[in-house]
Amino acid sequence: KTLSSAGNLVALQRFGLANFEKMKWELGVLGGDFGGAPLVSGLLAYRYAKNLSVEFTANQASGNLSNNIFASVSILNQPFPNWRVSPYFTLGMGKIVTKLNKTLVQSPDRDNELLLAGIGARTYITKRFVFRVEYRNYVALTNQTENDEIEEWKMGFGVFF
C-alpha cells in the first residue's frame, strides 16, 4: 500500500490486455537462426494506427564463415490487434554488412541492401510483457549474377508502453 506525501493511498495503474491493444511503443530482444547462424536481434516499434506499426531492428548473426551485422526498417500490419494472440505481416528494407572469416575464406567483406517480407505473431503475457515469434525472408541485393536469399526464424520478448 503506497501512500502519498499527504498520507493518502496512491492508486497505481494496473496493466492488462486492454493496454496491450492500445500500446504505442514496444522494445524487445529476440534470438533465433539467420541462414544457419545464431542470431541476436533488438527491436523498437511504434504503433501509429490501430493495426499499423513501424519497426526498427538491429541484428547480429555470427557463423563459422562470417559475421553478419544488419539493420532494417519495416512496416508491420496487424490485422487483428484485439486478439490475445495477434498475427502480423511485415515488409521492409535494410542494410547488411558481412565480414568473412579471413582464416577460412579469402574474399572481401560485403555491404548489401536488403529487402524483407515476414510473418509472425505477438501474444500478451502479463502486465507489460509480450512474447513474439517471427519468420522473415530476406533478399540481399548483390552485384553478382544472383541475389542472396536468407531465411530467418526468431522468437523473444518485448515490453510495451
C-alpha positions in Angstrom: 0.0 0.0 0.0 1.7 3.1 -1.3 1.0 6.4 0.4 1.3 9.9 -1.0 3.1 12.7 0.9 -0.3 13.7 2.3 -0.8 10.1 3.7 -3.5 9.1 1.2 -3.4 5.8 -0.7 -2.0 6.1 -4.2 -3.9 4.4 -7.0 -1.4 2.6 -9.1 -2.2 1.9 -12.7 -2.8 -1.8 -13.5 -1.8 -3.2 -16.9 -3.8 -5.8 -18.7 -5.0 -7.0 -22.1 -6.7 -3.6 -22.8 -3.3 -1.9 -22.5 -1.8 -4.4 -25.0 -4.5 -3.4 -27.5 -3.7 0.3 -27.1 0.1 0.1 -26.9 2.1 2.7 -28.8 5.8 1.6 -28.2 7.4 -1.8 -28.0 11.1 -2.6 -27.1 12.3 -6.2 -27.5 15.1 -8.7 -27.7 14.8 -11.8 -29.8 17.1 -14.8 -30.7 17.0 -17.3 -33.4 18.5 -18.5 -36.7 19.7 -16.4 -39.6 20.6 -18.7 -42.6 22.1 -21.3 -40.2 23.9 -18.9 -37.9 22.8 -18.0 -34.4 21.0 -14.6 -34.3 20.5 -11.9 -31.7 18.1 -9.1 -32.5 16.9 -5.9 -30.8 13.8 -4.0 -31.9 12.0 -0.8 -31.4 8.5 -0.4 -32.7 6.0 2.5 -32.8 2.3 1.9 -33.5 0.9 4.9 -35.4 -2.5 3.4 -36.3 -4.7 0.7 -34.7 -3.2 -2.1 -36.9 0.0 -0.4 -38.4 3.4 -0.1 -36.8 6.8 1.0 -38.0 9.7 -1.2 -36.6 13.4 -0.8 -36.5 15.6 -3.8 -35.8 19.3 -4.2 -35.2 20.7 -7.7 -35.6 23.9 -9.7 -35.4 24.4 -13.3 -36.7 27.8 -15.0 -36.2 28.5 -18.2 -38.0 31.6 -20.2 -38.8 32.4 -18.5 -42.1 31.1 -14.9 -41.5 29.8 -12.4 -39.1 26.6 -10.5 -40.3 25.6 -7.2 -38.8 22.4 -5.7 -40.3 19.6 -3.3 -39.6 16.1 -2.9 -41.1 13.1 -0.7 -41.1 9.7 -2.3 -41.8 6.0 -1.7 -41.8 4.1 -4.2 -39.7 0.4 -4.9 -40.4 -1.5 -6.5 -37.5 -5.0 -7.3 -39.0 -6.5 -8.4 -35.6 -4.9 -6.1 -33.0 -7.6 -7.0 -30.4 -6.8 -10.7 -30.3 -4.7 -12.0 -27.4 -2.5 -13.9 -29.9 -2.3 -11.4 -32.8 -0.7 -12.4 -36.1 1.1 -9.9 -38.3 2.7 -9.4 -41.7 5.8 -7.2 -42.3 7.5 -5.7 -45.3 10.7 -3.7 -45.2 14.3 -2.9 -46.2 17.7 -2.6 -44.7 21.4 -2.9 -45.0 23.7 -5.9 -44.2 27.5 -5.9 -43.7 29.0 -9.4 -44.0 32.5 -9.7 -42.6 34.0 -13.0 -43.8 36.3 -15.1 -41.5 39.7 -14.4 -43.2 41.3 -17.6 -41.9 38.7 -19.7 -43.8 37.7 -17.5 -46.8 39.9 -15.2 -48.9 37.2 -12.8 -50.1 36.4 -9.1 -49.4 33.8 -8.1 -46.9 30.4 -7.3 -48.4 28.0 -4.5 -47.9 24.5 -5.0 -49.4 21.0 -3.7 -49.4 18.2 -5.9 -48.0 14.5 -6.4 -48.9 12.4 -8.4 -46.5 9.0 -10.0 -46.0 7.8 -11.8 -42.9 5.0 -13.2 -40.9 4.7 -13.5 -37.1 2.6 -13.4 -34.0 2.6 -11.4 -30.8 0.9 -12.7 -27.7 0.2 -10.8 -24.5 1.8 -12.5 -21.5 1.2 -10.3 -18.4 1.4 -6.7 -17.3 3.6 -5.0 -20.0 5.2 -8.2 -21.5 4.8 -9.6 -25.0 6.1 -12.8 -26.5 6.9 -12.8 -30.2 7.7 -15.4 -32.8 8.6 -14.5 -36.4 9.7 -15.7 -39.8 11.4 -13.4 -42.3 12.7 -14.0 -45.8 15.5 -11.6 -46.8 16.9 -10.9 -50.3 20.3 -9.3 -50.2 20.8 -7.3 -53.4 24.3 -8.1 -54.6 26.3 -7.2 -57.6 26.7 -10.9 -58.6 24.5 -12.6 -61.2 22.1 -13.9 -58.4 20.9 -12.2 -55.3 21.3 -14.0 -51.9 18.1 -15.2 -50.3 18.3 -15.8 -46.5 15.7 -17.2 -44.1 15.4 -16.1 -40.5 13.4 -17.6 -37.6 13.4 -15.9 -34.2 11.4 -15.6 -31.0 11.7 -13.4 -27.9 10.2 -11.0 -25.5 9.2 -7.4 -25.6 7.9 -4.7 -23.2 5.3 -2.2 -24.3 4.4 1.2 -23.1 
